[in-house]
Amino acid sequence: MTEQPSPAVPDRTIKVLLAEDQSMVREALAALLGLEGDIEVVSQVARGDEVLDAARAHAPDVALLDIEMPGMTGLDAAALLRRELPALKVVILTTFGRPGYLRRAMESGAEAFLVKDAPAAQLADALRRVLRGERVIDPTLAAAALAEGANPLTDRERAVLRASAGGSTNAELAAALHLSHGTVRNYLSTAIQKTGARNRAEAVRIARDKGWL
């Protein structure tokens, strides 16, 4: 069997910003990446709303972002980085391999999307590849995303449905979102219909399971 050549690596150290709210996971990831001779974790944050400031302060080459974080999701942080620091590469690393998350990650400008159970060597290789201008996507998740289709919910429907997850009444949602009572009712009704749910609670669950929220 012919031995395959090792993937080329950059001729300089890759500086990484790591955003993950679970401290044990964050520290383990930092330790694993630190074993790579060409990768250095220059900053660690536990909140999504700390990502931009950390990126400005430490000038990383790649931002490695979890999705579910307090303050701001990794997907929203990715979109913010794309607007404010467009040269910074973004890699989404998540426990939740949901097709809707993949589509939203790509729309937010992420260059890679991997699940956390991927081997450490695969993650390190992904960081190198995005710096070469490649996109890296978990192949199983990519196939699932194609089969699932696009998110049918509009931005407004997503916002109202997300806000309703806490059990607020339509009147409370209308006041919080600065919308009329009838508009909130219509958005919720449409969201329930599009998700094939029986009520708003089920619509929230379905949308979350698919990664649409």
N, C-alpha and C positions, 0 to 999 in steps of 0.2 A: 504494500500500500504506500502510495506517495504521501509524504508528510506535507501537510498544508502549511504555508508560511504564516507566521504570526502577524496579526494586524499591525499596521504602522501606527506609531504613537507620535504625538507632537514632540518637537525638540525642546520644549520648555515645560515648566510645571503648570498644570491646569489648576487654577484657583476656583474653589467651589464654595458657594453659599448654600448651606443646608437648613431648610425650614421644615420642622417636624415638631408637633406639639407633645408627643410622648418622649420623655427624656431618655428612657432606656433604649428605645428604638433609635433616637437621634444619636446618642453616644455610640451605639453599636455600629451604625452606618458610618459615623465619622472615623471610628477605629478601623473598620474594614477598608475604607477608602484610603486611610493613612498608610496602609500596608503597600499601596501602589507607589512605586518610586516617582511617578510623574504626576501625582495628584495630591493637592493640599487643601484641606477644608479650612478656609480663612475666616469663616463666620458661621455661627449657629444661632438660630432664632426659634422660638416656640409659638409665635403668633404670625398669622398672615399679614396683619397690618404693620409688622415690623420689617417686612421683607425689603421694601423699597429703600428705607433709610439705611439698612444694612448693606444693600447693594451699592448705594452711593458712597458709603463710608469705606468699604473694603475692595471695591472694584473687582469683583469676581469675573471669571470667564463664563461660568455656568451657574445657574440657580437651580438647585435640586429641591423641588417643592412637593410636600404632601398636599392632599386635597382638603381633608377635613381638619381645619385649624380654627381656633378662636380668633375673633377680630376680623378675619377675611379668609375666604377659601383660597386654596392654592390656585384654582382656576381664575378667580378674580385678581389675585396677585400676579399671575402670569400676564393677564391682559394689561394690568397697570405697568408692569415692567416693559411690555412691548411698546407702550405709548411713551414712557419716560426714558427708557434705556434700550433702544431698539437693537443695539449691537450685542446685548447680553443674551446668551443662549439659555433656554428654559427646558428643563426635564421634569416631567410629572412622574412621581413615584407614589403609588397608592395601594392600599389594601383592597380597594373596591374596583375590581375589574369590570366596570359597567360600560356597555357600548356608548351610552349617552355621555358619559364622562369623557371618553376618547374624542368624540366629535366636538365637545365643548373645549377640550384642551387644544385641539388643532385650531379651532376658531379663535382661541385666545393667543395663538402664536407660539405654542410649545413646539419644540423640535423633536421631543421624544416622550413616550408614554410607556411606562413599565409598571408591572405589579411587584409588590414587595417580596413575593416568594421567588423572584428570579434570582439566579446565582449572583454572588458578588462580582465575579469576573464579567458577567454580562452587563452589569451596571457600569463598571469601570470602562468597558469597551464602548458602551453607549455614550459616555461623556467624551471619549476621544472622537467618536464618529460625528457627533453633533458639531464639534469644532472643525471638522473637515467639511461641514456643510451638508451632512446627511440628515435624514429623518429616520428615527428609530422607533418602531411601534411593535408591541407584542403581537406576533402574527395571529394567534388564536383570538385575541381581542379585536384585531382589525377585521377578521372574517365575521365575527359576531356583530360588529358595528355595521358592516355592509348588509348583513341579513336583517338587522333590526330596522334600518331606515332612519330617516332624519327625525329630530325632535319635533313633534307636531304642535307643541305649545309656543305661543308667542311670548315675548319678554314680559308683557303685561300680565298674561295668564300665569306665567311662572311666578311673578312677583306676588300676585294675589293668592295663589295657591300656597306658596311658601309661607306667607304671612298668616294664613288660616290654620297652619299646622298646630298652633298653640291653643286652638279652640275658641278663638275670638268670634264674636257675632259679626254679622254683615255690617251692622252699624259701627261697631268698633273698628273693623277693617277699613271702612269708608273714611272714618276720621283719621286713622293712622296713615293711610295712603293718599289722603286728599282727593278722594274720588267720591262720586255720588253713590248712594245706596244701591240704585238700580244698576250702575256700571259694575259694581262689585258683584252683584248677583249674576249679571250676565257673564262676567269673566269666569266665575266659579262654575256656572252651568256649562259653559263651553269646555272648560278644562275637564270636568267630570265626563262629558260626552267623549272628548278626544281620548281619554285614558281608558274608556270602557268601564268606568267605575260606577258604583251604585250611590255613592255619597262623597262628600269632600274628603273625609278621613281616608277612604279607600283610594281616592284619586291621589292624595299626598303620598301614600305608601307605594302605589304603582309607579308614580313619577320618580320617587327616590330610588326605587329598586332598579329602574332603567337608567338612572343617572341624568334625568331631565331637569332636576332641581339643583 
